[in-house]
Amino acid sequence: MKTTHLGAQISGLLSSLVKSKVSRNLLEGQLEKYMRQKIIKNEESQVSEIVRHYRFFALWAMYKSYIRNIDKGNISSEVIKRTLDTLLNSVLLEKNATKESRQNFLNKYGMYPPGFFTISPTKKCNLRCAGCYAASSPETGTTLNWSLLNRIIEDGYSNMGMRFFVISGGEPTMYKSESKTIFDLAEKWNDCFFLMYTNGTLINKDMASRMADLGNITPAISVEGYQAETDERRGKGVFQRIIKAKDNLISYGVPFGLSVTATKKNINTLLTETFYDYYFGEFGATYMWVFQYMPIGRDFSKDLMITPEERLQLHTLQDKLLKEKEYFVADFWNSAPMSNGCICCGRSGGYFYINWDGNIMPCVFVPYYHENIITLYNSGKSLSDAMFSPLFVKGRAWQKNHLGDKNNPGNLLTPCFYRDHYKIFYENAQQSQVLPENEEADEAFHSKEYHDFMLEFDHKLEEMASPVWDELKKDVGFNT
């Protein structure tokens, strides 16, 4: 009862704040103070104080980024209402039956279920980007059929209590099966919230209007920097098509974000504040996800991967953007202090990945697997069974060991099961006899050059990141 009452208070307060500037002037300071007290000062929390600090700054930046676009008129009142109903109430506050499903999972398996999964329902894409992790193209069109896709969502919804789903690809807006699209999926599961990674080039007015009507799906559009960087990797004219897409979304009041891959080619751009000022200001983005280039996928290149020095420089800037400019910028690696470490392998509250073939992997960026959802369903099993495949179990054991405890947390600036600790991943994968997702993954796994490169990177990162992590802990009162 107490938790339900608290959730209702938060929901009511936020509803007033997002709908009225007058309310914000009167109550926003009260909300910030309340959130600081409930998140940072919560000594009963099972996570360390440094994680609680980052979670507060992340949630506050998310709120402020959303508010900025409401005040610009970029988000419609109807979409605001649907976002409060789904993202806030269903996902963040768990006001529906999700708690019961999660408790049932705990009772059965001895751990809470993952919070969401990412699924790529089609490999097909209208672009052919250099270094694409999915190696997508217009010709490669492997697609999950609608009945199977819907069954997978229902499995996560009912058996794991999920109300948040991430759609990737390929290009999700090209998905079509049994006359159904991704937007039909969002319509069917209307008490859930969907984040869709897209190249944005196909978002016309009709598509933007459909997203506005649904109100429970947000597109994260891929850019590589400005026009020159984006067109170089994605194709001539792509950036201008993205401009048209964001104009269509704004005209219908749909909040959107950006997805940026950090590479050696664009790192200097990503290390300037003006880049983020442009996209959160003039461009109108509400959030930004940064994915540091991983040496997997089509024509993987060690030369595209940013160095440990550049990664830590990016972390310093991202900290400033989050805490001082209140931009919601989340980096899949550098933001591990807000997620309490690596979130892959189906950990409690974390996630896992399913590709267009039905292969179930620990992470979008770990192209190895044991289980396939089609095989599991044909044998009378479910997604829950995949959470206990050898690689997933070994991955979660490593996470727990690396994380330490709340009073002495491990280095969350080296969180990645695959890239930051490749030696351990490789040994676990060998012992588990994993299957590669594609030929590139198979080649990498058996390449001494690749193996040596990854170990060298990890050693240098650990050497450089350790003193930075120690300073971050000191800032919140840990003795090191």
N, C-alpha and C positions, 0 to 999 in steps of 0.2 A: 504493500500500500504506500509506504513511504517513497519508494522509487517511482511508482506510478504518479504520485502527487508531484514529485520533483520534476518529472518529465513534462507533466502538464503545465507547470509553472514556466519552464524553459520554453516550451512550444508557444505558450501565450505571449511571453515577453518578446521572443523573436518575431512572432507574427506582427506585433505592434510596431516593432522597430523597422522591419523591412517595408511596411506599408505606409509609414508616416514619418516625414522629416521632423515634424514637431515632437513626436515620441522619441526620435533619436536624440534630439537636442536635450531632452529631459532625462532619458533613461540609458543612453549608451555607456556613460561612465559607470553607471550602476551595474550594467551587464559585464563590462570588462573586469570590474572588481570582483564580481560574483564568480566569473570564470577562473580568475587567478586563484581565488580561495579554494574552489572546488577541484581544480586540476593540479595546480602546483603545490598547494599546501596539504593535499590529501595524503597524509602519512600512512593511511591504511592501504593505499594502492600497492599493487604487487610489482610495480616498475620503479626504477630509480628516479631520483629527483631530476637528473639531467633529461631524462625522457619526458617527464611531466612538463618541464620547461618548454621543450620543443613542441609538445602536443598543444600546449596553450597557444604558443605563437602561431602554429599552423592553423588551428581552428579560428583564431582571431583574424589572421590574414585572409582566410577563406571568407569569413563574414564580411570583412572590409572590401575585399575585391568584388564580391557580389553586390554590396551596397553601392559602390562607385558606379557600376553599370545600371543599377536601378535608377540612380539619380540622373544619369545621362539619358534615360529613356530607352536604354538598350534591351531591357527585359520587361515583358508585358505583365500586367497584373494577374492574368489568368495563369501564366507560367509560374509566377511567384507562388500562387496558391498551390499548384500541383507540386512544386518543389518542396514546399513545407510539408505537404501530405506524404510525399514519398521519401525524399532524401533525408529530411529531418526526422519525421515521425517513424517511418518504417525502418530506415537504415540506421540512423544515429541513435535514436531514442528507443528503438525496438518496441514500439507500442502495440504491435499486433502479436500473432501467435509464434513469432520467431523464437522467443525465449523458451517456449515449451519444447520446440524441436531441438534446440541446442542442448537443453537439459536431457532430453531423451538420448541424444548422441553421446553425451558425457556418461550417462548411466550405462550405456551399452559398451562403449569403447574405452572409457577411462580418460578421455580428453575431450575438450571442447572442439567443435568442428572448425574448419577454415571459414573465414568470413565471406569469401567470394571466390569465383573463378574467372579467368579470362578464357574466352573461346573464340577461335577463328573459324567461322562456319564455311568460309570459302577461301581458296587460295587464289582465285581469280582477281586480277587487278588491271585497271586500264593504263597503268604506268609501268615502267620498268626501271626502277631506281637503282643506282649503283650501290652495292653493298647491302641490299635488302635482306633482313634476317630471315624472311620467309621465302626468298628467291621467287617472288611472284611475278606474273606477267599476264597479258591478255590471253595467252595460249594455255596457261596452266590453270585449269578450271575445276580441280577437285572440290566438291561441295557436299556438305552434310545435308541430307534431305530434311524437310521441314518437320516431319513426324519425329525423327530422331532428335533434332535440335530442341524441339518443344519438350520431349521426354527428359532430356538432360537438364533443362531449366527446372522442370517439375521436380526432378530428383534433388537438385540443390535446394530448391524452395521448401520441399516437404521434409526431407531427411536431414538437412543441415541448417535449416532456418535462414537461408540466404534471401536477402531482399535487394542485393546490389550485384550487378553483373557487368563485366567488361567485355565488349565486342571488339575484336581486332581482325586481322586478315593477313594477306589479301586486302581487298577493298570491300568493307561491309555494305556499302550502298549498292554494290553490284550483286549482293546475295539475292537469289530468287529460287524458290523450290515450291512445287505444288501451288503456284501462283501467290506465294507468300513472300514477304520481305522482312527485313530487320524491324521495320516500323510496325508490322503486324505482330511481331514478338513483343514489342514494348506495349502495344495496345492490349494484347491478351493478358500480360502480367502487369496490370496497371497499378498494383500497389508496390511495385519494385522500381528501382532507378537504374538506368543503363548509361554507361559511359562508352562512347563509340570512337575508336581511333580511325581516322579517315584522311585521305589525301585532299579532301574537300572539293575536288574539281567537278564533281557531279551534283553538288548541292545547288539546285536551281530553286526558283520561287515555290514551285509545287512541293518540293521536298522540305523546304524551310517551313512552309505553312503546315505540313503534316506534323513536323516536330513540335510546332507551337501548339497545335491541337492536342497532341499527346501530353506534353509537359513533363514527361519523365525520362527524357533521353537528351543527352548533351554530346555534341561532337567535339573531339579534340583534333584539330587540324594540324597536319604535319608541315612544318617549315624548317629550313636549314639555316636561317639567318634572315637576310633581306632578299630582294629579288635575285641578285647575282648568285648567291649561295644556293638558294632554293632551285633556281632554274638549272644550275650546273649539275646538281645531283638528280633532280626529278624530271627535267626536260624543259625546253624552251617554251615560255608562255604559261607555265604552271602557276607562277606567283600571281599573275594577273587574274587567273581563274579563281585563285584563292581569295583575292580581293573581292571579286563578284560574289563568292560564296558567303563571306562574312557580311557583306552588305545585305544579302538576302536574309541571313539569319537575324541581323539587327532590325530589318524592316518588319519582321514578324515577332520580334521580342524574344528570341531564343538565346539563352546564354551559351557561350561556347568557350573553348580553351584552345591551347596549342600543345603540340608534341614536338619536341626538338631533340635531334640526335647530335650529341657533342662529339666532334671529330677533330682531327688535326687541322682540317681545312677551315673549320669555322670557329675554333676555340678562341681566337683573338676577338672575334665579334661577340661571343658569349661572355667574355670577361669585361665587357663594357656596360655600365649602368644604362647608357642611352638605348641599348637594345631592348631592355625590359620596359623602360619609360615609354618607348614607342608602342610596344605591343599591349601594355596595360593601359596606356593613355589613348593615343589617336586610333589605334587599331580596334580596341574594345574587348580584349580578351579578359575573361574572368579568372582563369587559372592557367598554369603552364606546367607540363611534365617534361623533365629533361632525362633523356636516356643516353648514357655514355656509350659510344660505339663499342659493340662486342664483336670479337673476331669469329663470327659464325655467319652462315647464310651464303648468298651468292657472292663469289669472288672475294671471300673474306680477306682482309688485309691488316697485317700488323701495323702498317704505316698510318692507318686511319685512327688507331686507338690513341687517346690522349695519354700523356705521361702522368706518373704520380704527382709530379710538381704541379702540372696544370689542373689535375683533379682537386688538389688541395686549395689552389687559388680559386677555383670555381666554388668550392665549399665556403670559403671566406666571403665571397661576394654574395652567394645565396643566403648566408646567414644575415647579411646586412639587408638584403631585399626583403626577407621574411620579417625581421624584427624592427627595422627602421622605416622601410617604405611600405610595409604591410601588403606586399604582393604575394599571392599564393603561388610560389615556385617550389615544386617538389622534384627532387632528383632521386632516381631509383636507387642510387648508391649513397650519395652524400646526405640524403635525408633519413638515413637509417636511425639516427637518434630520435626521430619522432615516431618511427614505427617499432621501436625497441628491437632493432636488428633485422636480419634477413627474414622475409615473409614467405619464402617459397616452401615447397614440400608439404603443402597442406597443413601447416602448423595451426594451432588454435588462433583464430582471428586472422590468419594469413590467407594464402591463396595457392592455386595450382593452375595449370594450363592444359587446354584441350585443343588439338589442331584439327584441320579439315579432314584428316584421315581417321579421327577418333582417338589418336594416341594421347595418352595422359602423361604430361611431363611435370617435373617439379616447378618449372618456371618457363616463361616465354623465351628466356635466354639460356636455357639449359636443354639442348636438343637431344636428349636421351630419355628412354622410357622403358617400362616393363609392361604396363597394362594398356589395353585398348577398350574404349567404352562399348564398341559394338560386340566385341568378344565377351566382355563382362555381362552385358544384357542378354546375350544368347545363352549364357551359362547360368542365368537366374540371379546374377549378382548386381551390384549397384556402384555408384561413384564412391560410396563409403568404403568399399573393399579396396579400391585403388589407393586410398590413403595409407594402407598398410603394406604396400609393396616395398621390397628391400631398400631401394634408393630413397624413398620417402622417409622410411623409418630411420635409416642412417643419417639422412639430412637433418631430421629433427633432433636427433641425438647430438649431432655436431652443433646445431644452433644453441641448444641448451648449455652445452659445455662452453662455447665461445661467449655466450651472453653473461656468464657469471651470475651474480645475484644483485639485488637492488642496492646493497651496500658496497659492492665492489664490482661494478659492471665492466664487462669486457669491452674491447675497443670497437665501438660502433661506427668508426670511420673505415673499418675494414670488414664490412658485414657479409660480403658475398660468398656464398657456398661454392660458386664456380670460379669467378674471376679472381677474387682476393685470396683464395685458399685452394688453388688448383691441385696441389699435391694431395690434399686430403680428399677432394672430390674424385680425383683420378683413381686413388686407391679404393674408395668406396664403390665407384662405378665398376672397376675391374672385379671386385669381390661379388658384386651384385649381378654381373654379367648383363649389363644394360644393352639395349638395342638403340642404334643411332636413328635419328629422325630422317636423315638424308645422307647422300654421299659425302657432302662436305663435312658433316659431323663425324662420319666414319673415318675419313682421311685425317681430320684433326686429332682424333683419339689415338691414332696409331703413328702420328708424326712426332719424331724426336725433336725436330726444330720447333714445332708448336709447343710441345711440352716444356722445353728449355726456356722458350720465350716467356711463357706464362709464369714459370717459377721465378725467373729474374724480375719480372714485373712485381710479383707478390712480395718478394724480398725487399725491393726498393720502397714499395708502398708502405709496408710495415715499419720500416726504418724511419720514413718521413712522417707517417701519420701518428705514431705513438706519442711524440711530444706534443703534437697539436691536441690529441685526445686528452692528455694529462692536463693541459691548460683549460680545456673546456670543463673538465671535472672540477678543477680548482675554482672556476667561476661560480659554481653552485655549491661550493663548500666541501667537496671531497678532499681528503688528504691523500697525496700521491707520493 
